[in-house]
Amino acid sequence: MKWIELKSMMDLAYLAASSPLGAIIQHFKDKAGTNVYFLIGGTIKESFVYYVKGEEIKKRFINLNTTQNKIEYTDLPIFDPKIKVVPIIEVKAQDLVDFGQSE
């Protein structure tokens, strides 16, 4: 498994929105209390975890406006042809000891 840290939440949102499978972003706090947002992708032979660390988002959806290159966090999705909706899923428990570090 490969770990890829992205520069910003905008990059993660664009990656999720461009997925043909309708990717979701998952969220949890690591042992240090850092907010980690990630999605899993890859190929037949290898898995990739794309992630970003940042401030806690207290909303359930990222609405990505592709014409204005901006994101809005909301509790409900916005249905508009220029908006890509990406849900944020809260992870209750995980066993990634050192997120982003190879074992």
C-alpha positions as a Markdown table, in Angstrom:
| # | Residue | x | y | z |
|---|---|---|---|---|
| 1 | Met | 0.0 | 0.0 | 0.0 |
| 2 | Lys | 1.3 | 3.4 | -0.9 |
| 3 | Trp | 0.5 | 6.6 | 1.0 |
| 4 | Ile | 0.1 | 9.9 | -0.9 |
| 5 | Glu | -0.3 | 13.1 | 1.1 |
| 6 | Leu | -2.0 | 15.8 | -0.9 |
| 7 | Lys | -1.5 | 19.5 | -0.6 |
| 8 | Ser | -5.1 | 20.6 | 0.2 |
| 9 | Met | -8.7 | 19.5 | 0.8 |
| 10 | Met | -9.4 | 21.0 | -2.7 |
| 11 | Asp | -7.0 | 18.4 | -4.2 |
| 12 | Leu | -8.7 | 15.6 | -2.3 |
| 13 | Ala | -12.1 | 16.8 | -3.3 |
| 14 | Tyr | -11.1 | 17.0 | -7.0 |
| 15 | Leu | -9.7 | 13.5 | -6.8 |
| 16 | Ala | -12.8 | 12.1 | -5.2 |
| 17 | Ala | -15.1 | 14.0 | -7.7 |
| 18 | Ser | -13.2 | 12.7 | -10.7 |
| 19 | Ser | -13.5 | 9.0 | -9.6 |
| 20 | Pro | -15.8 | 7.0 | -12.0 |
| 21 | Leu | -17.0 | 5.1 | -8.9 |
| 22 | Gly | -18.1 | 8.1 | -6.9 |
| 23 | Ala | -15.5 | 8.0 | -4.2 |
| 24 | Ile | -16.2 | 9.1 | -0.7 |
| 25 | Ile | -13.9 | 10.9 | 1.7 |
| 26 | Gln | -13.4 | 9.3 | 5.1 |
| 27 | His | -12.4 | 11.1 | 8.3 |
| 28 | Phe | -10.9 | 10.2 | 11.6 |
| 29 | Lys | -8.7 | 11.7 | 14.3 |
| 30 | Asp | -5.3 | 10.0 | 14.7 |
| 31 | Lys | -3.7 | 9.3 | 18.1 |
| 32 | Ala | -2.3 | 12.9 | 18.3 |
| 33 | Gly | -5.8 | 14.3 | 17.6 |
| 34 | Thr | -5.0 | 15.4 | 14.1 |
| 35 | Asn | -7.9 | 15.3 | 11.6 |
| 36 | Val | -7.1 | 13.0 | 8.7 |
| 37 | Tyr | -9.3 | 12.9 | 5.6 |
| 38 | Phe | -8.6 | 10.2 | 3.1 |
| 39 | Leu | -9.8 | 8.1 | 0.2 |
| 40 | Ile | -8.6 | 4.7 | -1.1 |
| 41 | Gly | -7.8 | 4.1 | -4.7 |
| 42 | Gly | -5.4 | 2.2 | -6.8 |
| 43 | Thr | -4.9 | -0.4 | -9.5 |
| 44 | Ile | -5.4 | -4.1 | -9.7 |
| 45 | Lys | -1.9 | -4.7 | -8.3 |
| 46 | Glu | -1.5 | -1.9 | -5.7 |
| 47 | Ser | -3.6 | 0.2 | -3.3 |
| 48 | Phe | -3.1 | 3.9 | -2.7 |
| 49 | Val | -4.3 | 6.0 | 0.2 |
| 50 | Tyr | -4.7 | 9.6 | -0.7 |
| 51 | Tyr | -4.9 | 11.9 | 2.4 |
| 52 | Val | -4.7 | 15.3 | 3.8 |
| 53 | Lys | -4.5 | 16.6 | 7.3 |
| 54 | Gly | -6.3 | 19.7 | 8.5 |
| 55 | Glu | -9.0 | 21.4 | 10.5 |
| 56 | Glu | -12.1 | 19.4 | 11.4 |
| 57 | Ile | -15.0 | 19.8 | 9.0 |
| 58 | Lys | -18.3 | 19.6 | 10.9 |
| 59 | Lys | -20.4 | 19.1 | 7.8 |
| 60 | Arg | -21.4 | 15.9 | 5.9 |
| 61 | Phe | -20.8 | 17.0 | 2.3 |
| 62 | Ile | -18.3 | 18.8 | 0.2 |
| 63 | Asn | -19.9 | 20.6 | -2.7 |
| 64 | Leu | -17.2 | 21.2 | -5.3 |
| 65 | Asn | -18.1 | 24.0 | -7.7 |
| 66 | Thr | -16.0 | 23.1 | -10.8 |
| 67 | Thr | -16.7 | 26.3 | -12.7 |
| 68 | Gln | -15.6 | 28.6 | -9.8 |
| 69 | Asn | -12.9 | 26.3 | -8.4 |
| 70 | Lys | -14.2 | 26.4 | -4.9 |
| 71 | Ile | -15.6 | 24.1 | -2.3 |
| 72 | Glu | -18.4 | 24.5 | 0.2 |
| 73 | Tyr | -19.1 | 22.4 | 3.2 |
| 74 | Thr | -22.7 | 21.7 | 3.9 |
| 75 | Asp | -25.0 | 19.2 | 5.8 |
| 76 | Leu | -27.0 | 18.6 | 2.6 |
| 77 | Pro | -25.8 | 18.0 | -1.0 |
| 78 | Ile | -26.4 | 20.7 | -3.6 |
| 79 | Phe | -27.9 | 19.3 | -6.8 |
| 80 | Asp | -26.6 | 21.4 | -9.7 |
| 81 | Pro | -24.9 | 20.4 | -12.9 |
| 82 | Lys | -21.8 | 22.4 | -12.1 |
| 83 | Ile | -21.5 | 21.0 | -8.6 |
| 84 | Lys | -19.8 | 17.7 | -7.7 |
| 85 | Val | -21.0 | 16.3 | -4.4 |
| 86 | Val | -18.6 | 14.3 | -2.2 |
| 87 | Pro | -19.8 | 12.8 | 1.0 |
| 88 | Ile | -17.7 | 12.8 | 4.1 |
| 89 | Ile | -17.9 | 9.5 | 6.1 |
| 90 | Glu | -16.9 | 9.4 | 9.8 |
| 91 | Val | -14.7 | 6.5 | 10.8 |
| 92 | Lys | -15.5 | 5.2 | 14.3 |
| 93 | Ala | -12.4 | 3.0 | 14.7 |
| 94 | Gln | -9.4 | 2.1 | 12.6 |
| 95 | Asp | -6.1 | 0.2 | 13.0 |
| 96 | Leu | -3.8 | 2.5 | 11.0 |
| 97 | Val | -1.2 | 2.9 | 13.7 |
| 98 | Asp | 0.9 | 5.7 | 12.1 |
| 99 | Phe | -1.2 | 7.0 | 9.3 |
| 100 | Gly | 0.9 | 7.8 | 6.3 |
| 101 | Gln | 3.9 | 5.9 | 7.5 |
| 102 | Ser | 5.1 | 2.6 | 6.1 |
| 103 | Glu | 5.4 | -0.3 | 8.5 |
